[in-house]
């Protein structure tokens, strides 16, 4: 190993314990219900937008 490689290795040699942070995820039923509600709303809006785009497409073809 060259001297510069060794210096670089030493410079970036970190304790692996500091790289990863463990988080304990706690289930929150209210939040899960909220997420489900938001997903439903998004799906509904996407369907509505798709229908409007289809209408506009038909209108443009008629011109």
CHARMM internal coordinates of N, CA and C (Angstrom, degrees):
IC EDIT
DIST 1 N 1 CA 1.4405
DIST 1 CA 1 C 1.5296
ANGL 1 N 1 CA 1 C 108.06
DIST 1 C 2 N 1.3013
ANGL 1 CA 1 C 2 N 114.90
DIHE 1 N 1 CA 1 C 2 N 135.77
DIST 2 N 2 CA 1.4589
ANGL 1 C 2 N 2 CA 118.86
DIHE 1 CA 1 C 2 N 2 CA 179.47
DIST 2 CA 2 C 1.5253
ANGL 2 N 2 CA 2 C 109.54
DIHE 1 C 2 N 2 CA 2 C -75.01
DIST 2 C 3 N 1.3197
ANGL 2 CA 2 C 3 N 115.08
DIHE 2 N 2 CA 2 C 3 N 160.77
DIST 3 N 3 CA 1.4622
ANGL 2 C 3 N 3 CA 120.64
DIHE 2 CA 2 C 3 N 3 CA -178.48
DIST 3 CA 3 C 1.5324
ANGL 3 N 3 CA 3 C 111.21
DIHE 2 C 3 N 3 CA 3 C -60.45
DIST 3 C 4 N 1.3445
ANGL 3 CA 3 C 4 N 116.51
DIHE 3 N 3 CA 3 C 4 N -41.57
DIST 4 N 4 CA 1.4707
ANGL 3 C 4 N 4 CA 119.54
DIHE 3 CA 3 C 4 N 4 CA -178.86
DIST 4 CA 4 C 1.5369
ANGL 4 N 4 CA 4 C 110.51
DIHE 3 C 4 N 4 CA 4 C -65.83
DIST 4 C 5 N 1.3485
ANGL 4 CA 4 C 5 N 116.39
DIHE 4 N 4 CA 4 C 5 N -36.42
DIST 5 N 5 CA 1.4679
ANGL 4 C 5 N 5 CA 120.06
DIHE 4 CA 4 C 5 N 5 CA 177.07
DIST 5 CA 5 C 1.5214
ANGL 5 N 5 CA 5 C 110.62
DIHE 4 C 5 N 5 CA 5 C -64.00
DIST 5 C 6 N 1.3269
ANGL 5 CA 5 C 6 N 115.41
DIHE 5 N 5 CA 5 C 6 N -41.30
DIST 6 N 6 CA 1.4618
ANGL 5 C 6 N 6 CA 120.40
DIHE 5 CA 5 C 6 N 6 CA 179.71
DIST 6 CA 6 C 1.5276
ANGL 6 N 6 CA 6 C 110.25
DIHE 5 C 6 N 6 CA 6 C -63.74
DIST 6 C 7 N 1.3316
ANGL 6 CA 6 C 7 N 116.38
DIHE 6 N 6 CA 6 C 7 N -43.82
DIST 7 N 7 CA 1.4649
ANGL 6 C 7 N 7 CA 120.16
DIHE 6 CA 6 C 7 N 7 CA 178.31
DIST 7 CA 7 C 1.5245
ANGL 7 N 7 CA 7 C 110.97
DIHE 6 C 7 N 7 CA 7 C -60.80
DIST 7 C 8 N 1.3351
ANGL 7 CA 7 C 8 N 116.17
DIHE 7 N 7 CA 7 C 8 N -43.33
DIST 8 N 8 CA 1.4607
ANGL 7 C 8 N 8 CA 120.81
DIHE 7 CA 7 C 8 N 8 CA -179.96
DIST 8 CA 8 C 1.5271
ANGL 8 N 8 CA 8 C 109.64
DIHE 7 C 8 N 8 CA 8 C -62.88
DIST 8 C 9 N 1.3311
ANGL 8 CA 8 C 9 N 115.43
DIHE 8 N 8 CA 8 C 9 N -42.63
DIST 9 N 9 CA 1.4598
ANGL 8 C 9 N 9 CA 120.04
DIHE 8 CA 8 C 9 N 9 CA 179.85
DIST 9 CA 9 C 1.5289
ANGL 9 N 9 CA 9 C 110.52
DIHE 8 C 9 N 9 CA 9 C -62.15
DIST 9 C 10 N 1.3137
ANGL 9 CA 9 C 10 N 115.87
DIHE 9 N 9 CA 9 C 10 N -44.17
DIST 10 N 10 CA 1.4637
ANGL 9 C 10 N 10 CA 119.88
DIHE 9 CA 9 C 10 N 10 CA -179.72
DIST 10 CA 10 C 1.5291
ANGL 10 N 10 CA 10 C 110.89
DIHE 9 C 10 N 10 CA 10 C -65.45
DIST 10 C 11 N 1.3231
ANGL 10 CA 10 C 11 N 115.40
DIHE 10 N 10 CA 10 C 11 N -37.77
DIST 11 N 11 CA 1.4589
ANGL 10 C 11 N 11 CA 120.71
DIHE 10 CA 10 C 11 N 11 CA -177.53
DIST 11 CA 11 C 1.5342
ANGL 11 N 11 CA 11 C 110.70
DIHE 10 C 11 N 11 CA 11 C -63.19
DIST 11 C 12 N 1.3377
ANGL 11 CA 11 C 12 N 115.85
DIHE 11 N 11 CA 11 C 12 N -41.00
DIST 12 N 12 CA 1.4597
ANGL 11 C 12 N 12 CA 120.05
DIHE 11 CA 11 C 12 N 12 CA -174.96
DIST 12 CA 12 C 1.5215
ANGL 12 N 12 CA 12 C 113.69
DIHE 11 C 12 N 12 CA 12 C -102.45
DIST 12 C 13 N 1.3133
ANGL 12 CA 12 C 13 N 116.59
DIHE 12 N 12 CA 12 C 13 N 8.26
DIST 13 N 13 CA 1.4563
ANGL 12 C 13 N 13 CA 119.91
DIHE 12 CA 12 C 13 N 13 CA 178.95
DIST 13 CA 13 C 1.5259
ANGL 13 N 13 CA 13 C 108.21
DIHE 12 C 13 N 13 CA 13 C -74.82
DIST 13 C 14 N 1.3151
ANGL 13 CA 13 C 14 N 115.51
DIHE 13 N 13 CA 13 C 14 N 111.68
DIST 14 N 14 CA 1.4611
ANGL 13 C 14 N 14 CA 119.96
DIHE 13 CA 13 C 14 N 14 CA -177.25
DIST 14 CA 14 C 1.5158
ANGL 14 N 14 CA 14 C 109.86
DIHE 13 C 14 N 14 CA 14 C -118.89
DIST 14 C 15 N 1.2764
ANGL 14 CA 14 C 15 N 114.92
DIHE 14 N 14 CA 14 C 15 N 155.19
DIST 15 N 15 CA 1.4574
ANGL 14 C 15 N 15 CA 120.45
DIHE 14 CA 14 C 15 N 15 CA 174.58
DIST 15 CA 15 C 1.5259
ANGL 15 N 15 CA 15 C 107.84
DIHE 14 C 15 N 15 CA 15 C -69.64
DIST 15 C 16 N 1.3396
ANGL 15 CA 15 C 16 N 118.41
DIHE 15 N 15 CA 15 C 16 N 122.17
DIST 16 N 16 CA 1.4646
ANGL 15 C 16 N 16 CA 120.61
DIHE 15 CA 15 C 16 N 16 CA -177.16
DIST 16 CA 16 C 1.5273
ANGL 16 N 16 CA 16 C 113.30
DIHE 15 C 16 N 16 CA 16 C -57.03
DIST 16 C 17 N 1.3009
ANGL 16 CA 16 C 17 N 116.94
DIHE 16 N 16 CA 16 C 17 N -25.50
DIST 17 N 17 CA 1.4606
ANGL 16 C 17 N 17 CA 119.65
DIHE 16 CA 16 C 17 N 17 CA -179.58
DIST 17 CA 17 C 1.5145
ANGL 17 N 17 CA 17 C 113.19
DIHE 16 C 17 N 17 CA 17 C -63.69
DIST 17 C 18 N 1.3313
ANGL 17 CA 17 C 18 N 117.01
DIHE 17 N 17 CA 17 C 18 N -25.75
DIST 18 N 18 CA 1.4664
ANGL 17 C 18 N 18 CA 119.26
DIHE 17 CA 17 C 18 N 18 CA -178.11
DIST 18 CA 18 C 1.5235
ANGL 18 N 18 CA 18 C 112.36
DIHE 17 C 18 N 18 CA 18 C -84.53
DIST 18 C 19 N 1.3233
ANGL 18 CA 18 C 19 N 117.27
DIHE 18 N 18 CA 18 C 19 N -11.11
DIST 19 N 19 CA 1.4607
ANGL 18 C 19 N 19 CA 119.56
DIHE 18 CA 18 C 19 N 19 CA -176.41
DIST 19 CA 19 C 1.5243
ANGL 19 N 19 CA 19 C 112.85
DIHE 18 C 19 N 19 CA 19 C -80.95
DIST 19 C 20 N 1.2908
ANGL 19 CA 19 C 20 N 117.18
DIHE 19 N 19 CA 19 C 20 N -28.03
DIST 20 N 20 CA 1.4571
ANGL 19 C 20 N 20 CA 120.13
DIHE 19 CA 19 C 20 N 20 CA -174.00
DIST 20 CA 20 C 1.5189
ANGL 20 N 20 CA 20 C 110.69
DIHE 19 C 20 N 20 CA 20 C -118.53
DIST 20 C 21 N 1.3082
ANGL 20 CA 20 C 21 N 114.89
DIHE 20 N 20 CA 20 C 21 N 132.58
DIST 21 N 21 CA 1.4593
ANGL 20 C 21 N 21 CA 120.28
DIHE 20 CA 20 C 21 N 21 CA 177.66
DIST 21 CA 21 C 1.5215
ANGL 21 N 21 CA 21 C 106.94
DIHE 20 C 21 N 21 CA 21 C -112.20
DIST 21 C 22 N 1.3062
ANGL 21 CA 21 C 22 N 116.04
DIHE 21 N 21 CA 21 C 22 N 122.32
DIST 22 N 22 CA 1.4632
ANGL 21 C 22 N 22 CA 119.64
DIHE 21 CA 21 C 22 N 22 CA 179.00
DIST 22 CA 22 C 1.5198
ANGL 22 N 22 CA 22 C 108.79
DIHE 21 C 22 N 22 CA 22 C -86.43
DIST 22 C 23 N 1.3184
ANGL 22 CA 22 C 23 N 114.75
DIHE 22 N 22 CA 22 C 23 N 131.50
DIST 23 N 23 CA 1.4624
ANGL 22 C 23 N 23 CA 119.14
DIHE 22 CA 22 C 23 N 23 CA 177.10
DIST 23 CA 23 C 1.5188
ANGL 23 N 23 CA 23 C 107.37
DIHE 22 C 23 N 23 CA 23 C -121.26
DIST 23 C 24 N 1.2820
ANGL 23 CA 23 C 24 N 115.14
DIHE 23 N 23 CA 23 C 24 N 138.14
DIST 24 N 24 CA 1.4565
ANGL 23 C 24 N 24 CA 119.39
DIHE 23 CA 23 C 24 N 24 CA 173.69
DIST 24 CA 24 C 1.5213
ANGL 24 N 24 CA 24 C 107.56
DIHE 23 C 24 N 24 CA 24 C -96.97
DIST 24 C 25 N 1.3181
ANGL 24 CA 24 C 25 N 115.70
DIHE 24 N 24 CA 24 C 25 N 118.10
DIST 25 N 25 CA 1.4529
ANGL 24 C 25 N 25 CA 119.81
DIHE 24 CA 24 C 25 N 25 CA -179.69
DIST 25 CA 25 C 1.5199
ANGL 25 N 25 CA 25 C 109.13
DIHE 24 C 25 N 25 CA 25 C -88.83
DIST 25 C 26 N 1.2977
ANGL 25 CA 25 C 26 N 114.87
DIHE 25 N 25 CA 25 C 26 N 128.74
DIST 26 N 26 CA 1.4578
ANGL 25 C 26 N 26 CA 120.61
DIHE 25 CA 25 C 26 N 26 CA -179.76
DIST 26 CA 26 C 1.5204
ANGL 26 N 26 CA 26 C 107.62
DIHE 25 C 26 N 26 CA 26 C -104.74
DIST 26 C 27 N 1.3171
ANGL 26 CA 26 C 27 N 116.55
DIHE 26 N 26 CA 26 C 27 N 131.11
DIST 27 N 27 CA 1.4615
ANGL 26 C 27 N 27 CA 120.40
DIHE 26 CA 26 C 27 N 27 CA 177.47
DIST 27 CA 27 C 1.5195
ANGL 27 N 27 CA 27 C 109.39
DIHE 26 C 27 N 27 CA 27 C -68.60
DIST 27 C 28 N 1.3126
ANGL 27 CA 27 C 28 N 115.77
DIHE 27 N 27 CA 27 C 28 N 132.73
DIST 28 N 28 CA 1.4515
ANGL 27 C 28 N 28 CA 121.23
DIHE 27 CA 27 C 28 N 28 CA 177.40
DIST 28 CA 28 C 1.5255
ANGL 28 N 28 CA 28 C 107.26
DIHE 27 C 28 N 28 CA 28 C -124.02
DIST 28 C 29 N 1.3376
ANGL 28 CA 28 C 29 N 117.42
DIHE 28 N 28 CA 28 C 29 N 101.24
DIST 29 N 29 CA 1.4700
ANGL 28 C 29 N 29 CA 120.61
DIHE 28 CA 28 C 29 N 29 CA -175.27
DIST 29 CA 29 C 1.5296
ANGL 29 N 29 CA 29 C 113.16
DIHE 28 C 29 N 29 CA 29 C -57.37
DIST 29 C 30 N 1.3321
ANGL 29 CA 29 C 30 N 117.01
DIHE 29 N 29 CA 29 C 30 N -37.55
DIST 30 N 30 CA 1.4646
ANGL 29 C 30 N 30 CA 119.34
DIHE 29 CA 29 C 30 N 30 CA 179.49
DIST 30 CA 30 C 1.5226
ANGL 30 N 30 CA 30 C 110.76
DIHE 29 C 30 N 30 CA 30 C -64.10
DIST 30 C 31 N 1.3256
ANGL 30 CA 30 C 31 N 115.97
DIHE 30 N 30 CA 30 C 31 N -42.26
DIST 31 N 31 CA 1.4578
ANGL 30 C 31 N 31 CA 119.85
DIHE 30 CA 30 C 31 N 31 CA -179.78
DIST 31 CA 31 C 1.5264
ANGL 31 N 31 CA 31 C 110.49
DIHE 30 C 31 N 31 CA 31 C -67.59
DIST 31 C 32 N 1.3342
ANGL 31 CA 31 C 32 N 116.69
DIHE 31 N 31 CA 31 C 32 N -40.36
DIST 32 N 32 CA 1.4670
ANGL 31 C 32 N 32 CA 120.30
DIHE 31 CA 31 C 32 N 32 CA 178.45
DIST 32 CA 32 C 1.5288
ANGL 32 N 32 CA 32 C 110.32
DIHE 31 C 32 N 32 CA 32 C -61.83
DIST 32 C 33 N 1.3308
ANGL 32 CA 32 C 33 N 117.04
DIHE 32 N 32 CA 32 C 33 N -41.44
DIST 33 N 33 CA 1.4673
ANGL 32 C 33 N 33 CA 121.36
DIHE 32 CA 32 C 33 N 33 CA 178.27
DIST 33 CA 33 C 1.5301
ANGL 33 N 33 CA 33 C 109.90
DIHE 32 C 33 N 33 CA 33 C -63.80
DIST 33 C 34 N 1.3262
ANGL 33 CA 33 C 34 N 116.31
DIHE 33 N 33 CA 33 C 34 N -41.70
DIST 34 N 34 CA 1.4646
ANGL 33 C 34 N 34 CA 120.92
DIHE 33 CA 33 C 34 N 34 CA 178.66
DIST 34 CA 34 C 1.5291
ANGL 34 N 34 CA 34 C 110.58
DIHE 33 C 34 N 34 CA 34 C -61.64
DIST 34 C 35 N 1.3451
ANGL 34 CA 34 C 35 N 116.92
DIHE 34 N 34 CA 34 C 35 N -44.24
DIST 35 N 35 CA 1.4625
ANGL 34 C 35 N 35 CA 120.41
DIHE 34 CA 34 C 35 N 35 CA 179.69
DIST 35 CA 35 C 1.5287
ANGL 35 N 35 CA 35 C 110.64
DIHE 34 C 35 N 35 CA 35 C -61.63
DIST 35 C 36 N 1.3333
ANGL 35 CA 35 C 36 N 116.78
DIHE 35 N 35 CA 35 C 36 N -41.50
DIST 36 N 36 CA 1.4607
ANGL 35 C 36 N 36 CA 120.80
DIHE 35 CA 35 C 36 N 36 CA 179.40
DIST 36 CA 36 C 1.5287
ANGL 36 N 36 CA 36 C 110.05
DIHE 35 C 36 N 36 CA 36 C -62.79
DIST 36 C 37 N 1.3268
ANGL 36 CA 36 C 37 N 115.69
DIHE 36 N 36 CA 36 C 37 N -41.11
DIST 37 N 37 CA 1.4657
ANGL 36 C 37 N 37 CA 120.83
DIHE 36 CA 36 C 37 N 37 CA 179.60
DIST 37 CA 37 C 1.5337
ANGL 37 N 37 CA 37 C 110.42
DIHE 36 C 37 N 37 CA 37 C -63.62
DIST 37 C 38 N 1.3141
ANGL 37 CA 37 C 38 N 116.25
DIHE 37 N 37 CA 37 C 38 N -43.28
DIST 38 N 38 CA 1.4646
ANGL 37 C 38 N 38 CA 120.67
DIHE 37 CA 37 C 38 N 38 CA 179.56
DIST 38 CA 38 C 1.5259
ANGL 38 N 38 CA 38 C 110.25
DIHE 37 C 38 N 38 CA 38 C -63.76
DIST 38 C 39 N 1.3334
ANGL 38 CA 38 C 39 N 117.00
DIHE 38 N 38 CA 38 C 39 N -42.53
DIST 39 N 39 CA 1.4663
ANGL 38 C 39 N 39 CA 120.28
DIHE 38 CA 38 C 39 N 39 CA 178.75
DIST 39 CA 39 C 1.5227
ANGL 39 N 39 CA 39 C 110.67
DIHE 38 C 39 N 39 CA 39 C -60.62
DIST 39 C 40 N 1.3393
ANGL 39 CA 39 C 40 N 116.95
DIHE 39 N 39 CA 39 C 40 N -43.48
DIST 40 N 40 CA 1.4666
ANGL 39 C 40 N 40 CA 120.70
DIHE 39 CA 39 C 40 N 40 CA 178.39
DIST 40 CA 40 C 1.5251
ANGL 40 N 40 CA 40 C 110.35
DIHE 39 C 40 N 40 CA 40 C -59.67
DIST 40 C 41 N 1.3208
ANGL 40 CA 40 C 41 N 116.39
DIHE 40 N 40 CA 40 C 41 N -43.81
DIST 41 N 41 CA 1.4678
ANGL 40 C 41 N 41 CA 121.48
DIHE 40 CA 40 C 41 N 41 CA -179.42
DIST 41 CA 41 C 1.5291
ANGL 41 N 41 CA 41 C 110.50
DIHE 40 C 41 N 41 CA 41 C -63.21
DIST 41 C 42 N 1.3219
ANGL 41 CA 41 C 42 N 116.68
DIHE 41 N 41 CA 41 C 42 N -40.97
DIST 42 N 42 CA 1.4673
ANGL 41 C 42 N 42 CA 120.82
DIHE 41 CA 41 C 42 N 42 CA 179.24
DIST 42 CA 42 C 1.5235
ANGL 42 N 42 CA 42 C 110.20
DIHE 41 C 42 N 42 CA 42 C -63.93
DIST 42 C 43 N 1.3201
ANGL 42 CA 42 C 43 N 116.84
DIHE 42 N 42 CA 42 C 43 N -44.80
DIST 43 N 43 CA 1.4683
ANGL 42 C 43 N 43 CA 120.57
DIHE 42 CA 42 C 43 N 43 CA 179.63
DIST 43 CA 43 C 1.5235
ANGL 43 N 43 CA 43 C 109.93
DIHE 42 C 43 N 43 CA 43 C -60.89
DIST 43 C 44 N 1.3329
ANGL 43 CA 43 C 44 N 116.20
DIHE 43 N 43 CA 43 C 44 N -43.47
DIST 44 N 44 CA 1.4626
ANGL 43 C 44 N 44 CA 120.78
DIHE 43 CA 43 C 44 N 44 CA 179.90
DIST 44 CA 44 C 1.5329
ANGL 44 N 44 CA 44 C 110.00
DIHE 43 C 44 N 44 CA 44 C -61.31
DIST 44 C 45 N 1.3281
ANGL 44 CA 44 C 45 N 116.17
DIHE 44 N 44 CA 44 C 45 N -45.17
DIST 45 N 45 CA 1.4658
ANGL 44 C 45 N 45 CA 120.43
DIHE 44 CA 44 C 45 N 45 CA 179.80
DIST 45 CA 45 C 1.5260
ANGL 45 N 45 CA 45 C 111.51
DIHE 44 C 45 N 45 CA 45 C -64.72
DIST 45 C 46 N 1.3341
ANGL 45 CA 45 C 46 N 116.98
DIHE 45 N 45 CA 45 C 46 N -38.44
DIST 46 N 46 CA 1.4655
ANGL 45 C 46 N 46 CA 120.13
DIHE 45 CA 45 C 46 N 46 CA 179.20
DIST 46 CA 46 C 1.5249
ANGL 46 N 46 CA 46 C 110.55
DIHE 45 C 46 N 46 CA 46 C -64.33
DIST 46 C 47 N 1.3390
ANGL 46 CA 46 C 47 N 116.74
DIHE 46 N 46 CA 46 C 47 N -41.19
DIST 47 N 47 CA 1.4671
ANGL 46 C 47 N 47 CA 120.47
DIHE 46 CA 46 C 47 N 47 CA 178.52
DIST 47 CA 47 C 1.5219
ANGL 47 N 47 CA 47 C 110.38
DIHE 46 C 47 N 47 CA 47 C -64.43
DIST 47 C 48 N 1.3279
ANGL 47 CA 47 C 48 N 116.01
DIHE 47 N 47 CA 47 C 48 N -41.48
DIST 48 N 48 CA 1.4599
ANGL 47 C 48 N 48 CA 121.06
DIHE 47 CA 47 C 48 N 48 CA 178.82
DIST 48 CA 48 C 1.5307
ANGL 48 N 48 CA 48 C 110.58
DIHE 47 C 48 N 48 CA 48 C -62.45
DIST 48 C 49 N 1.3239
ANGL 48 CA 48 C 49 N 116.45
DIHE 48 N 48 CA 48 C 49 N -44.54
DIST 49 N 49 CA 1.4656
ANGL 48 C 49 N 49 CA 120.51
DIHE 48 CA 48 C 49 N 49 CA 179.77
DIST 49 CA 49 C 1.5226
ANGL 49 N 49 CA 49 C 110.81
DIHE 48 C 49 N 49 CA 49 C -65.15
DIST 49 C 50 N 1.3136
ANGL 49 CA 49 C 50 N 117.68
DIHE 49 N 49 CA 49 C 50 N -39.13
DIST 50 N 50 CA 1.4642
ANGL 49 C 50 N 50 CA 121.27
DIHE 49 CA 49 C 50 N 50 CA 179.18
DIST 50 CA 50 C 1.5249
ANGL 50 N 50 CA 50 C 109.76
DIHE 49 C 50 N 50 CA 50 C -63.17
DIST 50 C 51 N 1.3395
ANGL 50 CA 50 C 51 N 116.68
DIHE 50 N 50 CA 50 C 51 N -41.04
DIST 51 N 51 CA 1.4634
ANGL 50 C 51 N 51 CA 120.65
DIHE 50 CA 50 C 51 N 51 CA 178.90
DIST 51 CA 51 C 1.5298
ANGL 51 N 51 CA 51 C 110.24
DIHE 50 C 51 N 51 CA 51 C -64.38
DIST 51 C 52 N 1.3338
ANGL 51 CA 51 C 52 N 117.29
DIHE 51 N 51 CA 51 C 52 N -42.75
DIST 52 N 52 CA 1.4706
ANGL 51 C 52 N 52 CA 120.90
DIHE 51 CA 51 C 52 N 52 CA 179.04
DIST 52 CA 52 C 1.5244
ANGL 52 N 52 CA 52 C 110.84
DIHE 51 C 52 N 52 CA 52 C -64.35
DIST 52 C 53 N 1.3295
ANGL 52 CA 52 C 53 N 116.72
DIHE 52 N 52 CA 52 C 53 N -39.83
DIST 53 N 53 CA 1.4650
ANGL 52 C 53 N 53 CA 119.96
DIHE 52 CA 52 C 53 N 53 CA 178.59
DIST 53 CA 53 C 1.5255
ANGL 53 N 53 CA 53 C 110.32
DIHE 52 C 53 N 53 CA 53 C -64.12
DIST 53 C 54 N 1.3188
ANGL 53 CA 53 C 54 N 115.84
DIHE 53 N 53 CA 53 C 54 N -39.00
DIST 54 N 54 CA 1.4655
ANGL 53 C 54 N 54 CA 120.49
DIHE 53 CA 53 C 54 N 54 CA 178.40
DIST 54 CA 54 C 1.5275
ANGL 54 N 54 CA 54 C 110.06
DIHE 53 C 54 N 54 CA 54 C -63.33
DIST 54 C 55 N 1.3389
ANGL 54 CA 54 C 55 N 117.01
DIHE 54 N 54 CA 54 C 55 N -43.61
DIST 55 N 55 CA 1.4682
ANGL 54 C 55 N 55 CA 121.31
DIHE 54 CA 54 C 55 N 55 CA 177.70
DIST 55 CA 55 C 1.5243
ANGL 55 N 55 CA 55 C 110.29
DIHE 54 C 55 N 55 CA 55 C -60.35
DIST 55 C 56 N 1.3315
ANGL 55 CA 55 C 56 N 116.46
DIHE 55 N 55 CA 55 C 56 N -44.93
DIST 56 N 56 CA 1.4631
ANGL 55 C 56 N 56 CA 120.32
DIHE 55 CA 55 C 56 N 56 CA -179.43
DIST 56 CA 56 C 1.5227
ANGL 56 N 56 CA 56 C 110.46
DIHE 55 C 56 N 56 CA 56 C -64.25
DIST 56 C 57 N 1.3070
ANGL 56 CA 56 C 57 N 116.84
DIHE 56 N 56 CA 56 C 57 N -38.12
DIST 57 N 57 CA 1.4562
ANGL 56 C 57 N 57 CA 121.67
DIHE 56 CA 56 C 57 N 57 CA 179.19
DIST 57 CA 57 C 1.5270
ANGL 57 N 57 CA 57 C 109.87
DIHE 56 C 57 N 57 CA 57 C -62.69
DIST 57 C 58 N 1.3338
ANGL 57 CA 57 C 58 N 116.26
DIHE 57 N 57 CA 57 C 58 N -44.09
DIST 58 N 58 CA 1.4693
ANGL 57 C 58 N 58 CA 121.20
DIHE 57 CA 57 C 58 N 58 CA 178.83
DIST 58 CA 58 C 1.5250
ANGL 58 N 58 CA 58 C 109.63
DIHE 57 C 58 N 58 CA 58 C -63.35
DIST 58 C 59 N 1.3467
ANGL 58 CA 58 C 59 N 116.58
DIHE 58 N 58 CA 58 C 59 N -43.66
DIST 59 N 59 CA 1.4653
ANGL 58 C 59 N 59 CA 120.93
DIHE 58 CA 58 C 59 N 59 CA 179.21
DIST 59 CA 59 C 1.5276
ANGL 59 N 59 CA 59 C 111.17
DIHE 58 C 59 N 59 CA 59 C -61.06
DIST 59 C 60 N 1.3298
ANGL 59 CA 59 C 60 N 117.13
DIHE 59 N 59 CA 59 C 60 N -42.26
DIST 60 N 60 CA 1.4591
ANGL 59 C 60 N 60 CA 120.54
DIHE 59 CA 59 C 60 N 60 CA -179.18
DIST 60 CA 60 C 1.5246
ANGL 60 N 60 CA 60 C 111.49
DIHE 59 C 60 N 60 CA 60 C -66.33
DIST 60 C 61 N 1.3227
ANGL 60 CA 60 C 61 N 116.28
DIHE 60 N 60 CA 60 C 61 N -36.65
DIST 61 N 61 CA 1.4658
ANGL 60 C 61 N 61 CA 119.68
DIHE 60 CA 60 C 61 N 61 CA 179.28
DIST 61 CA 61 C 1.5249
ANGL 61 N 61 CA 61 C 110.64
DIHE 60 C 61 N 61 CA 61 C -67.88
DIST 61 C 62 N 1.3317
ANGL 61 CA 61 C 62 N 116.34
DIHE 61 N 61 CA 61 C 62 N -29.12
DIST 62 N 62 CA 1.4627
ANGL 61 C 62 N 62 CA 120.96
DIHE 61 CA 61 C 62 N 62 CA -179.05
DIST 62 CA 62 C 1.5298
ANGL 62 N 62 CA 62 C 111.41
DIHE 61 C 62 N 62 CA 62 C -73.45
DIST 62 C 63 N 1.3135
ANGL 62 CA 62 C 63 N 117.41
DIHE 62 N 62 CA 62 C 63 N -20.87
DIST 63 N 63 CA 1.4784
ANGL 62 C 63 N 63 CA 120.41
DIHE 62 CA 62 C 63 N 63 CA -177.24
DIST 63 CA 63 C 1.5175
ANGL 63 N 63 CA 63 C 110.93
DIHE 62 C 63 N 63 CA 63 C -75.02
END
COOR INIT
IC SEED 1 N 1 CA 1 C
IC BUILD
